[in-house]
Amino acid sequence: AQSVTQLGSHVSVSEGALVLLRCNYSSSVPPYLFWYVQYPNQGLQLLLKYTSAATLVKGINGFEAEFKKSETSFHLTKPSAHMSDAAEYFCAVTWNSGNTPLVFGKGTRLSVIA
Amino acid sequence: ETGVTQTPRHLVMGMTNKKSLKCEQHLGHNAMYWYKQSAKKPLELMFVYSLEERVENNSVPSRFSPECPNSSHLFLHLHTLQPEDSALYLCASSQDRGPGDTQYFGPGTRLTVL
């Protein structure tokens, strides 16, 4: 079955440090990949998505992710963490194969330390 | 109002109560979704509607009953729930059900079943 794995349920970084949130997927067909962010008491907001165009995808709030087919990965990065980046981040994947649902990872909670 | 709205934001109900969750999207989308978000678990897709027709029901217990009277509104009717049904219920919408179509989420309804 198709799936997505987020390594690390909790990541803690210092303000100004690099943010790296990991996402790996399993798929036998080309995937469509998404990163969403969820702030406390809010719904999910799209950060960025990969839909088979450029492998380096830039999103909102300075985040970007790179699709690496050979590694089946779609890691999320930001060069310099800000306190406002503290939130839960979800990687999600779907496929162009019928009406395949969006499959979410379990999420990674990002803490930013002053 | 813009985006996807959900009411109520918080709901506490007994196991014998009947209540309804409401979702409204102001984006002109054709597809709407109900998700369940529980602690430590990935988002679970419950129901999908496309052009007001239910197209997917992921083995959800019959105590959850969806209704989509038009393309802008989606309801989730609840009756005789169990304590394990306590969760955040998220509504989402997308332009269509294509793999590249971004899903836009509402803020959710935090449901507590006593």
Interface residues (C-beta under 8 A of the other chain):
Chain A: Y32 F34 Y36 N41 Q42 G43 L44 Q45 L46 K49 T51 F90 T94 W95 N96 N99 T100 P101 L102 V103 F104 G105 K106 G107
Chain B: V4 Q6 K40 K41 P42 L43 L45 V48 V55 E56 N58 L90 A92 R97 G98 P99 G100 T102 Q103 Y104 F105 G106 P107 G108
